[in-house]
Amino acid sequence: MSQVLRNSTSKIIKHKTTNYLENILEFRKAKAEGFDEVIFFNEKGYLAEGAISNIFIVNEQKIYTPGLENGLLNGILRKKVLSQNYYQVEERNIGLDLINEADEIFITNSLLKIMPVRAIANTQFKNSNFKFRERIAKII
């Protein structure tokens, strides 16, 4: 998890621009520490996004993702996951409590597609079979 906070009121964060330096720096730092991605929270303590991805949390057979008001880029694959008709996805404020209780977490990126998350910080998701990720990957 990045110590850099997203500004949920920023006019820039919701647009894909060439001003991506903060993401690149935090992504490189995460890679150097052995992680594949870094996630950002906003100034209110809610999950926003990854440096190169959007994030989805599965808990008790429901799928959640941060709402746009949390300061994130509305990625192409994120839009597809939200618009598919097979599962209902709820946009909401997501804190560490929901992440720590997650049955499954996956991230989306146009190039990487839909990737499982096996750990966030000290929380491992070893028991997850990533069935939601697999099913959504088949219908997107």
ABEGO torsion letter per residue (X at the ends): XBABBBBAABAAAABBBABAAAAAAAAAAAAAAGBABBBBBBAAGBBABBAABBBBBBBGGBBBBBBAAAGBBBBAAAAAAAABAABBBBBBBBBAAAAAABABBBBBBAAAEBBBBABBEABBBAABAGAAAAAAAAAX
